[in-house]
Amino acid sequence: MTMVSQLRIFVPPHPLIKHWLGVSRDANTPSPLFRTAMTELGRWLTYEAARDWLPILETTVTTPLADCPATFVDPEVPIAIVPILRAGLALLEGAQSLLPLASIYHVGFVRNEETLEATCYLNRLPETFTPETRVLITEPMLATGGTMMAAMAELTQRGVDPAMVRIISVVTAPPALQKLAVAYPALKIYAAMIDEGLNNNGYIVPGLGDAGDRTFGT
């Protein structure tokens, strides 16, 4: 029997994720507090995403009293964090605090507001990744899916296995999820919320506004 992969979207029911989502949604939240909310969401969503994803090493340690089994994160298996500029930087600090050994590779995209197509203006990805590399992508919003599709194309061209990729996002919308499910069914996405849809300009509703502008106060 052939097993068919299917994209999975997880919305963890953690009260701290719900709390910081509420803070980030509020239009009255000032930029410094919005940055704090993004950092905390990056931390807690990464925690959830890492549950069955981090490479582990089983070994033995000696306590002050006896030998005992121990489990560590395997330092030999590469881990990469890929923030999607600009807004993906908002989640990076929280993610990096849990994955301090991860390499950080920046990619930047700008969206054409008329066609909604994403164009890459910065690419700091290596030429190749080893197949076992774990990749965590930080992107606060998955709206039309164009930017994430472009980012995934860049990663897979460099040898990344979509089954090893985890995406953390604050708010997502069905159009992006449907597009990614067709192209990359092995993906797993961790989000604070799946919103109802997009407006005529391709923005998530109710969403949280422009995450980049709100993070950097611009």
C-alpha positions as CSV (number, residue, x, y, z in Angstrom):
1,M,0.0,0.0,0.0
2,T,1.3,3.4,-0.9
3,M,1.3,6.1,1.8
4,V,0.4,9.6,0.7
5,S,1.8,12.6,2.5
6,Q,-0.6,15.4,3.4
7,L,0.3,18.9,4.7
8,R,-0.6,19.3,8.3
9,I,-1.4,22.6,10.0
10,F,-1.1,22.7,13.8
11,V,-2.8,25.4,16.0
12,P,-1.5,24.7,19.5
13,P,-4.1,25.5,22.2
14,H,-1.5,26.9,24.6
15,P,-2.9,29.8,26.6
16,L,0.4,31.8,26.2
17,I,0.1,31.5,22.4
18,K,-3.5,32.7,22.6
19,H,-2.5,35.6,24.9
20,W,0.3,36.9,22.6
21,L,-1.9,36.5,19.6
22,G,-4.4,38.7,21.1
23,V,-1.8,41.3,21.9
24,S,-0.4,41.2,18.4
25,R,-3.9,41.6,16.8
26,D,-4.9,44.7,18.8
27,A,-4.5,47.8,16.7
28,N,-3.7,49.8,19.9
29,T,-0.6,47.7,20.8
30,P,2.4,49.9,20.5
31,S,5.4,48.8,18.4
32,P,7.7,47.8,21.4
33,L,4.9,45.6,22.8
34,F,4.1,44.2,19.4
35,R,7.8,43.2,19.0
36,T,7.6,41.4,22.4
37,A,4.5,39.6,21.3
38,M,6.3,38.4,18.1
39,T,9.3,37.2,20.1
40,E,7.1,35.2,22.4
41,L,5.0,33.7,19.6
42,G,8.3,32.8,17.9
43,R,9.4,31.1,21.0
44,W,6.3,29.1,21.8
45,L,5.5,28.1,18.2
46,T,9.1,26.9,17.8
47,Y,8.7,24.9,21.0
48,E,5.6,23.2,19.5
49,A,7.3,22.7,16.1
50,A,10.3,21.0,17.6
51,R,8.5,18.2,19.4
52,D,9.0,15.5,16.8
53,W,11.5,17.3,14.6
54,L,14.7,17.8,16.5
55,P,17.4,15.2,15.9
56,I,18.2,13.3,19.2
57,L,21.2,11.4,20.5
58,E,20.7,8.6,23.0
59,T,23.6,8.2,25.4
60,T,24.6,7.7,29.0
61,V,25.7,10.2,31.6
62,T,27.0,9.8,35.1
63,T,25.1,11.6,37.9
64,P,26.7,12.1,41.3
65,L,25.2,8.8,42.2
66,A,25.1,6.5,39.2
67,D,25.1,6.0,35.4
68,C,21.8,6.7,33.7
69,P,20.4,7.0,30.1
70,A,20.3,10.6,28.7
71,T,18.8,12.2,25.6
72,F,20.4,15.2,23.9
73,V,19.8,17.2,20.8
74,D,22.3,15.7,18.3
75,P,24.8,18.5,17.5
76,E,26.0,16.7,14.4
77,V,22.7,17.1,12.5
78,P,22.5,20.6,11.0
79,I,19.6,22.9,11.9
80,A,18.8,26.1,9.9
81,I,16.5,29.0,10.6
82,V,15.3,30.9,7.6
83,P,13.5,34.2,8.4
84,I,11.6,35.7,5.5
85,L,12.5,39.4,5.4
86,R,11.3,41.7,6.7
87,A,8.6,40.4,8.9
88,G,10.2,37.0,9.6
89,L,12.8,38.7,11.7
90,A,10.1,39.5,14.2
91,L,9.9,35.7,15.1
92,L,13.6,35.0,14.8
93,E,14.7,36.0,18.3
94,G,12.2,33.7,20.0
95,A,13.0,30.8,17.6
96,Q,16.8,31.3,18.0
97,S,16.6,31.3,21.8
98,L,15.4,27.7,21.6
99,L,17.7,26.7,18.8
100,P,21.0,28.4,19.7
101,L,23.1,26.1,17.5
102,A,21.1,26.8,14.4
103,S,22.6,28.6,11.4
104,I,20.6,31.6,10.2
105,Y,20.0,32.2,6.5
106,H,18.2,35.3,5.4
107,V,16.0,35.6,2.3
108,G,14.0,38.6,1.3
109,F,10.9,39.0,-0.8
110,V,8.8,41.9,-1.9
111,R,5.2,41.5,-3.1
112,N,3.8,43.2,-6.1
113,E,0.6,44.7,-4.7
114,E,-1.1,44.5,-8.1
115,T,-0.2,40.9,-9.2
116,L,0.5,39.6,-5.6
117,E,3.6,37.9,-7.0
118,A,6.7,37.7,-4.8
119,T,10.1,38.8,-6.1
120,C,13.3,37.9,-4.3
121,Y,15.7,40.8,-3.5
122,L,18.0,39.0,-1.1
123,N,19.2,35.4,-0.9
124,R,21.8,34.3,1.6
125,L,21.0,30.6,1.3
126,P,24.0,28.2,0.8
127,E,24.4,26.5,-2.5
128,T,23.4,23.1,-1.0
129,F,21.9,21.6,2.1
130,T,22.5,18.1,3.3
131,P,19.3,16.0,3.1
132,E,19.0,15.6,6.8
133,T,19.1,19.3,7.5
134,R,16.2,20.6,9.6
135,V,14.9,23.9,8.4
136,L,12.6,26.2,10.4
137,I,11.0,29.1,8.4
138,T,9.8,32.1,10.2
139,E,7.0,34.1,8.5
140,P,4.3,35.8,10.6
141,M,1.6,35.7,7.9
142,L,0.7,33.1,5.2
143,A,-1.8,34.9,3.0
144,T,-1.8,34.2,-0.7
145,G,1.1,31.8,-0.3
146,G,3.2,33.4,-3.1
147,T,6.1,34.3,-0.9
148,M,6.3,30.9,0.9
149,M,6.0,29.1,-2.4
150,A,9.0,31.1,-3.7
151,A,11.0,30.4,-0.6
152,M,10.2,26.7,-0.7
153,A,11.3,26.6,-4.3
154,E,14.7,28.1,-3.4
155,L,15.1,25.7,-0.5
156,T,14.2,22.5,-2.4
157,Q,16.5,23.5,-5.3
158,R,19.3,23.4,-2.8
159,G,18.5,19.9,-1.5
160,V,16.1,20.6,1.4
161,D,13.7,17.8,2.0
162,P,10.2,19.3,2.6
163,A,9.5,16.7,5.2
164,M,12.3,18.2,7.3
165,V,10.8,21.7,7.0
166,R,8.7,23.4,9.7
167,I,7.0,26.7,9.2
168,I,6.0,28.9,12.1
169,S,3.5,31.6,11.4
170,V,1.2,33.8,13.5
171,V,-1.8,34.0,11.3
172,T,-2.6,31.9,8.1
173,A,-5.3,31.9,5.5
174,P,-6.8,29.0,3.5
175,P,-5.5,30.2,0.1
176,A,-1.8,29.8,1.2
177,L,-2.5,26.5,3.0
178,Q,-4.2,25.1,-0.1
179,K,-1.4,26.1,-2.4
180,L,1.3,24.7,-0.1
181,A,-0.6,21.5,0.4
182,V,-0.7,20.8,-3.3
183,A,3.0,21.6,-3.9
184,Y,4.6,20.4,-0.7
185,P,2.3,17.8,1.0
186,A,5.0,16.7,3.5
187,L,5.2,20.2,5.1
188,K,4.2,20.9,8.6
189,I,3.0,24.4,9.7
190,Y,2.6,25.7,13.2
191,A,0.4,28.8,13.6
192,A,-1.4,30.7,16.3
193,M,-4.5,30.9,14.2
194,I,-6.1,30.0,10.8
195,D,-8.1,33.1,9.8
196,E,-11.2,33.2,7.6
197,G,-9.7,34.5,4.4
198,L,-8.3,37.5,2.5
199,N,-9.7,40.9,1.5
200,N,-9.6,42.3,-2.0
201,N,-6.0,43.4,-1.5
202,G,-4.8,40.0,-0.5
203,Y,-4.4,40.8,3.2
204,I,-5.5,38.3,5.9
205,V,-8.8,39.2,7.7
206,P,-9.0,39.7,10.6
207,G,-5.2,39.3,10.6
208,L,-2.9,41.6,12.5
209,G,-2.0,44.3,9.9
210,D,1.4,44.7,8.4
211,A,3.7,42.7,10.7
212,G,6.8,44.3,9.3
213,D,5.6,47.8,9.8
214,R,4.3,47.2,13.2
215,T,7.5,45.4,14.3
216,F,9.8,48.1,13.1
217,G,7.6,51.1,13.7
218,T,7.6,52.2,10.1
